[in-house]
Amino acid sequence: PGAAIAQPPHAKAALMAEEPPPTREWADFYGTLTVDGVPVPAGTEVLLRDPDGIVCARTVTRAAGRYGFLHAYGDDPATDADEGARPGDALRVIVDGREYPGKMAVWTGSLSVTRVDLALSSAPTAVSEARPARFAFDGPQPNPFNPSVLLRFELATRGHTRMEVFDGLGRHVRTVISADLGPGRHEATWDGVDENGRAVASGLYVIRLSAPDGVITRRAVLAR
């Protein structure tokens, strides 16, 4: 019988609560699964996360040493939320609450079935795998929000960056960021007030990120 895979206390229970949000974009993965050369036992939980940490797939193995089908959801371009993987994303593997070095596969698109045999190792890697910067604007968190909302985004190139808030009628409410920023991950917070420091009313707000890489908008609901 295979050796049990070590995991931090309570990690599995916490991860079990995370379910991938279903979207119209999906792909299936299946194959063999070993950790340090030992087939994982039946009942092992397997998760996939995209580079932003969003759980886009979850399954529990039914047979020792094999997983699948692992139904992975991608980001739906028709919505404002970031629900999952996007083309070019390297998917990360979490087995029974532990993330292993490397990547499972690169998300290439929807409606595909791909065999990926996973031979994972718990040994630390000497060099971490860097992910190239990209232009992205995560979904506001939380949403709805009260009194403030966290806004995470990523830039691929350096340049002047603006993040502005507009109300449902298109009127300018607040400039959250107006600065020269470099490539990589950034975050900001909007506290639900306008340029004059007055609290704004409950309702739908549009948050626009403008940078040399392009323009992305997200919607957030303030519920006081």
Disulfide bonds with the S-S distance in Angstrom:
none
